[in-house]
Amino acid sequence: MDIYHAREHLHDLANHLAFIKDTGRPPIQKTEDLGVMLHSIGYGQAGETYTWFDAALDNGVLVVPERGIELAEAATQLGRGA
């Protein structure tokens, strides 16, 4: 695959995975508490930081907040490979 087609493929994939995009399909009829899930990983001079969120399906829809909750004890001192 050449660069042009790879870029187009990534663009299509990004559009497909867009969280806000309405597909027009009805959500699955499932409501369930999924527990705590990883929201994001931050990389910095002090090491890695992790943010979390309380995940739940509400009639098949998983709502991910814009920002997760950071737990001080979840940060690493040296980052990956330490």
N, C-alpha and C positions, 0 to 999 in steps of 0.2 A: 504494500500500500504506500503510495507516495504521500508527501506532506500535505498537498491540497486535499486529498480524499480523507486523510487522517483528521485534518482540522474540521472538515465538514461532518465527519462521523462524530467527533467530540461535540460539535455544535448541536447535532441532532440528539445525542445522548443527553446533553444538558437540558434541552427543551423537554425531553421525555421525563426527566427526573425532577423537573421544577415542582417544588412543593405547593406553590400557590396556584398552579395551572389547574383549571377545572376540566376534567376529561369528559364530563357529561354522563359518565357511568355512575349508577347508584353505588353508594358504599356498601360493603358487606354488612350484614345484620349481626354484628358481634360487639359486645361491650365487655371489656375485661381490664382489670388492673394488671399492668405489665411490670410494675416495680420500677426501681431506679435504673436509668440508662445513661450511658455516656453521651454527653452533648457535644463537647469539643475538647481538643488538646491544644494547649498553647506552648510554644517553645520560646525560651528566653535565656538570658545570661545565668539566671539562678537555677535553670533546669526546666523540666516540664511541669505544666499545671493542667489540671483536668476540671471540667465543669460537668455537672450532672443535672438530670431533670427527672421528675416523677412521671413516668410514662403510663398512659392508659388509652385504650381504644374506646371511643364513644360512638356507638353505631357504626363501627368500621373506620372511623376517622382518628388518626393519631395526630394530635396537636403538639408541635415542638415549639417551645418558647424561643424568642429571639436570643435570650441569654440564659445560660445555665447557672447553677449554684456551685460556687467553688468551695471546696473543703480544704482547709489549710493542711490537714494531715495527708491529703491526697497528692501533694506536690513532691516531686523528686528533687534531690539535691544536685545531681549531676546530669540527669536526663537519661535518654536511652543508651543502653550499653554500659551503664555504670556498674 
